[in-house]
């Protein structure tokens, strides 16, 4: 804890959000749905994840 507190003056305190998060817009939700239909998430055994276009 002492080491963390000594670095506080360099990095500053954690940011605190005071406003409520905004809900996603309809445009963003539609774009996300289109991306999920067109791509597939693949995870390698090492934990690396990437997107691959789904075959038609």
C-alpha positions as CSV (number, residue, x, y, z in Angstrom):
1,X,0.0,0.0,0.0
2,X,2.8,2.4,0.8
3,X,4.4,1.8,-2.6
4,X,1.0,2.5,-4.3
5,X,0.5,5.7,-2.3
6,X,4.0,6.9,-3.2
7,X,3.1,6.7,-6.9
8,X,-0.2,8.5,-6.4
9,X,1.4,11.9,-7.0
10,X,2.6,10.8,-10.5
11,X,-0.4,8.9,-11.7
12,X,-3.1,10.8,-9.8
13,X,-6.2,9.3,-8.2
14,X,-8.6,7.1,-10.1
15,X,-11.2,8.9,-12.3
16,X,-14.7,8.9,-10.9
17,X,-17.6,9.2,-13.3
18,X,-20.3,11.5,-11.9
19,X,-22.8,11.2,-14.7
20,X,-24.8,8.1,-15.5
21,X,-23.7,6.2,-18.6
22,X,-25.6,7.0,-21.8
23,X,-27.7,4.1,-23.3
24,X,-26.5,3.0,-26.8
25,X,-28.2,4.6,-29.7
26,X,-30.4,2.6,-32.1
27,X,-27.8,3.2,-34.9
28,X,-25.0,1.6,-32.7
29,X,-27.2,-1.4,-31.8
30,X,-28.0,-2.0,-35.5
31,X,-24.3,-1.7,-36.4
32,X,-23.4,-4.2,-33.7
33,X,-26.0,-6.7,-34.8
34,X,-24.8,-6.5,-38.4
35,X,-21.2,-7.1,-37.3
36,X,-22.2,-10.0,-35.2
37,X,-24.0,-11.6,-38.1
38,X,-21.1,-11.0,-40.5
39,X,-18.2,-12.1,-38.3
40,X,-17.3,-14.8,-35.8
41,X,-15.1,-14.5,-32.8
42,X,-12.3,-17.1,-32.7
43,X,-10.1,-17.8,-29.6
44,X,-6.8,-19.5,-30.0
45,X,-5.6,-22.0,-27.3
46,X,-3.2,-19.3,-26.0
47,X,-6.2,-17.0,-25.3
48,X,-5.7,-14.6,-28.3
49,X,-9.1,-13.6,-29.8
50,X,-9.8,-12.3,-33.2
51,X,-12.6,-11.9,-35.7
52,X,-13.1,-14.0,-38.8
53,X,-15.6,-13.2,-41.6
54,X,-18.3,-15.9,-41.7
55,X,-18.6,-17.8,-45.0
56,X,-21.7,-16.9,-47.0
